[in-house]
């Protein structure tokens, strides 16, 4: 019987090593518990099992949080490689479509050496994280909030107490030492290289068909531009007088966007180029009708030019699948134009620069109202990407705004 138990134990270890993000049927809470309590893992004092339960932030916020969590794991336990990402639903950015599931494992090609993608729903994941909130406690599992995680990154004694244990983290904001604001952490995460931003093949393949349909609607030559017009919750958050972080055409109407596009294309010598507008403006709105009348191409226009089987998964406007299709198009477009503040633009512009495509083509230093990746790279003329977080040099007017909020008791 002992020999049989050893064989079973060894088989589980092999399965764990070979497991990739496409393996969606093997794992459940009890099997993870067996693995986490394996004596060989507990004996490795540098090993860290990290269970992440992200909140209902959008896709890019969760992706950037993933980068920071992986960085944090490496600081706490250098040999740590397990990150559990349960599927989560969001109602934040996709017009209340509760069926949209932001499961990073099904959207991105994540490295199995760093990220373990189980098949778990919210209930089993939360059951998995029934844990002691005290770092000093003897519980095998410990829960960390943002403050405690930051303390662990700063204090080697706390880091030592976490090694060999399972850590649960419930949030999509992950702090970093020496960085004061959420925006600073976001910009540093955009610069991080692990994990790389690689969409699953299904989105790349769909984007190729989508691009071919788009090009068929324009003049010969296939050249086109993609404009990202960030709407939705942006209008009540960053565009609001209270936050005042975005004063770009994201906060204005379709006529203002049209004038901005014309000015930018003229300055770039690309007048007359067909323009596709990627946006989360509600379908059927007057603003979209105006854009269509002005000659801009929208999601529905291009999907109608595609073969029905290829278009079917993306027909629901403002869905996560349609959004990811447009992201893939932003990444491959000959010209990408965006204004204002958006994590989408930050990541897309950075990825375009990495892959030797035009980047920050619409950037205008005089229009900066809040730090963006384009401002950060253009104005500070940064060299190679730093291997670890460093203090950002935010402009004086941003620091003054932050100081006012702190004095007023704001976050």
N, C-alpha and C positions, 0 to 999 in steps of 0.2 A: 504493500500500500504506500509506504514511504517513497519507493522508487517511482510509483505511478504519479504521486503528488509532485515529485521533482520534475517529471516529464511534462506534466500539465503546466507547472510554473514556467519551465523553460520555453514551452510553446507560446505562452502569453507574452513573454519578453520578445520573442522573435516577431510575433504579430504586431506588437507595439512599435518595434523598430521599422517595420515595413509599411506601417499604416500611412496613408496619404490623405489629403483633403477630399478625395473622391470617395473614400470609404465612409458611407453614411449609415450602414446598417449594423455595424459591429458593436458600437459603444452604447451603454446606458449607465445610469448612475451607479448601480451595484458593481458593474465591471470596472468602472473607473475607481471605485473605492478599493477594490481588490488590488488594482495596480498601485494606487497611491500608498497602500499599507504594505507593499512588498518589502520584505526585510532588506533586500539589497539596496533599494532606493533610500530607505530610512538611514542605512549605515553611511550613505554618501552625504556628508554634512554640508556640501556645497550645492546639493541638488534642491531645486525649488519647484514645487507644483503650483502653478498660478491659474486660478479660475477667474475668468473675466465675465461679468454680467453687464454689458453696456446698456445705457438707458435709451430713450427714444429719440436721440439726436439723428441727424441725417446721415447718409452714407459716407460722405467725405469726412465729417466730424469723427465718425467711428473709425474710419481708415487711419486718420492721423493719430487718433488715440491709440490704435493698435501699434503704430510705430513707437510711440512714447512708452507704452507698456513693455514692449520688447526691449527697448533701451533700459528701462528701469529694472527688468528682470536680470539683465546681464550685469547690472551694477550690484544688485543684491546677491545673486548667486551666479557666478560666471558660467557654470555648466548647465544652467536652467534652460530647458527647451520646450517645456509643456505650457501651452496657452490654450485654454478651452474657451471657445467662442460659441455660446448658444444662440440659436436664431432669435431675433427680436422683431417685433412689429413697430412701425412708426406711423403716426398720423400727422407728423410735423410738416413735411414738405410736399406731400403728394395728394393734396386735395382730399384728405381724410379717407383714402383708400386703405382700410384696415387690413386688406389681404396682402398688402406689400410687406414682404419679409426681408429685412436687411440682414441676410446671412452672408457675412463676408466670405465664408468658405465656398459658397456657390457662385459668387460674383468674381472673385479674384483667384489667380493661381498663386497660392501661398506656399512657402517652402515647408515641407513636412518635417524638416529637421528642427524647425523653430515653432511651428504652429500645428497643434493637433485639433482636428475638426470632428467632434463627435456628433452623433445624431441625438440631440436632446431638445426637448421643448422647455419653455420657461419654468414650468413646475418642477421638472426633475433637476434642472440646474439650480434652482433656489433650494431644493431639498439637499443638494450636494453641498451647499454653502451654509448649512446650519453650523455655526462656529462660534468660538470664543472671540470676543472683541478685544481682549487684552493680549498685547504682544508678549507680556511677561507670563502669561498663563501657560499651563502644561498641555492644553488642547492640541491635538494633531493639526487642526484647522484653525486659522486665525483670519478675522475680517479686518480689512484696512479701508479707511476712508482717505480722502485726498490729503488731509493733514498728516495722517500716520504714514502714508506712503512717502510723502516728502521727508518726514523725519527719518524713515528708513534709508533714504538716499543720502542723507546728510550725516547720519550717525552710524559708525561702524559697529557699535555695540548692538544697536537695534537690528542691523543687517545680520549680524551673527545669530541673533535669536530667531530669525525667520528661516534660516537655512535648514533644510531637512524637513520643512513643514509645508502644508498646503496653504496658500494665500488666496483669499477671495476678495475681489475688488468689484464694487457695484457703482459704476459711473462711466461716463464717456469723456470726462475731463481728467487729465492726468497731469499733476504739477511737475515742474522741474526746478532744481536749485538755481538760484541767481536770476530767474525769470519771473517778473512780477505779475504779469497779466496773462489771461487766457490767450490773447492775440499773439503775445510773444512766444508762448509755447507752440501755438499753431504754426507760426512761421518757421520756427526751428524744426518742427516735425516735417514740414514740407521739404526741408533740406536733407532730412535723414534718408539713408539709402536702403534700409531694411525695415519691412519687406519692400521689394520693388513694386511699383504700381503696374500690374499686369492683369488685364481683364481675361476672363476665361475665353476660350476659343469661340464659344457660341456668339459672344458679343462682337468679336473681331470679324467673324464670318458674316454676321448680320450687317455690320457696318460697311463691309465691302459691297454687299448687294444694295444697301441703302445709298452708298456713294454713287454706284453705277446708275441707279434710278435718278438721283439728283442731277448727275451730269447729263442724262438724257433729256432733261427739261430745260437745259441751258444751251447756249451757242456751242458750236464745235470747238474742241480744244480741251474741254473738261475742267477748266479753271473755275474756281468758285471761292467764296469766303463764308465762314461761319461766324455769326455774331451770337454771343451769349447775353441774353437779356434777363437778368436775375429779378424775379418778381415774388409773388406769394408772400410769405411771412416777412420778407425783406422790407416791405412797405410799412409794416407796423413795428419793425424792430430797428434795424440800422438806418432806415430812412426817416424815422420819427424825430421830432424836435428834441425829445428827451435823450436819445442816443447820439444823433447827429454824426454818425460814422460814415454815412454814404450820402453824397450830394450829386451823384452822377445821374445819367439817364435811366439808371435802374429805378429811380424814384420819380421819374417823369412819364409823360405819355408817349404814344407811338410816334407822334409828329416830332417830338424832341429827339427820339431815337433815330428817326429818318435823317434829320439834319446832321446828327453826330456821325452817322455812317457815311453820309455824303462828304462831309468835311475830311474825315479820316481817309477814305478811299482817294480823294483828290490829292491829299498830302502825300500819299504813298504812290501816286501815279497809277492807280488801279481803278479808275472810274469805269463804270459800265459792267463791272464784274457781277455775276449772279450771286445773290446773298441769301443764305439760309439762316433763319433766326431760331436758335434753340432757346426755349423759354418755358417757365412754369406759370406763365400768364394763364388764367382759367380758360378752358376751351369755350369757344363761342362768344367770347367777350368782344366788346366794341373795338378795343385796342388791336386785337388780332384781325378783325375785319378790315381795319384801316391799313394794317401792314400788308395784308393780302392785296388790297386795292392799289397800294403803292408798288406792288411787284415783288415783294419778298416771298420766299418759299418757306412753308411751315411743315410741320410733321405730317399732317394729313395729306398735303399735296404730294409729298414724296412717297408715302406709303401706297397711295393709289397708283403710282407708276411702277410699283413692285409686283412680282407674282404673288397672288393671294397667300399661298402657303408660307412664303417668307415674311410677309407683312403681318400675318395673323397675331403672333405673340406681342406685337407692339401697338396694336390698334387702340388700346385704352389710353386716352390723353392724360398726361400728368402722372402716369404710373411709373413705378421704379424701373421697369423694363424699358419703357420708352425713354426715360431719362438716361439710362446707361447706354442705349443706342446713340443718343445725341452726344454723350461724353466721348464715345469711341469715334464719332465723326469729328468732334473738336480736336482730338488728338492727331487725326490724320489729314485734316484740311490743309490745302496749300496756304491759306491765310486765316488766322483766328483773331477776332476782335472782341475785346471785353473791357468794361469800365467798372469802376466802383470797387466794393469790397465783397469778396466771395471766396470761400474755401475751394469751390469748384475751379475758379479761375487760377487761384494760387497753384493748385496741383497741376492743372492742365498746362499752364505756362511753363512751369518747371520741367514737366515731362517733355514738352516740345523742345525746350533748350537742350535737354539731355540727348534727344534723338535727332538733333541737328535740323530742326524745323524752325521757321520764323517764330519768334516769341516776343511778347510784350509790344506787339506792333502798334497798338493803340495807346501806349503809355504816354502820359503828359504830366510832367513833374508839377506844373502849376495847378493841376486839378486834384492833387492828392489831398484827401481829407482825413485819411486814416491809413496806417501801415498796411501795405500789400506786398506780396512777394516781388512783384515787378519793381515797386519802389525800393525795396530792400536790396535787390541785386543791381539795379541801375544806379541808384544814388550813392550807395556805399561802395560800389565797385568791388564787391567781395571777390576774393580769390577762390581757391579750391574749397569745397564743402568741408566745414569743420567736423572732426570725428566725434565731438562731444558738444553738449549745449554750452553756449556762451552768452553773455549779456548782450542784448540787442541795443543798438543806439537809436532809440525812437526819437522822432523830431520833437522839438520843444513844445509845440502847440498840443501834441498828444499827451505829453507828460503833464502839462498844465490842466488838461481836461481830466486826466486821471486823478490828479491831486484834488480838484474840486469835488469829484465824486466821493473820494475818501473822506474829505472833510464833511460832506453832506450825509455820510453814512451809507453811500451806495456801494455796490459790489465793484 
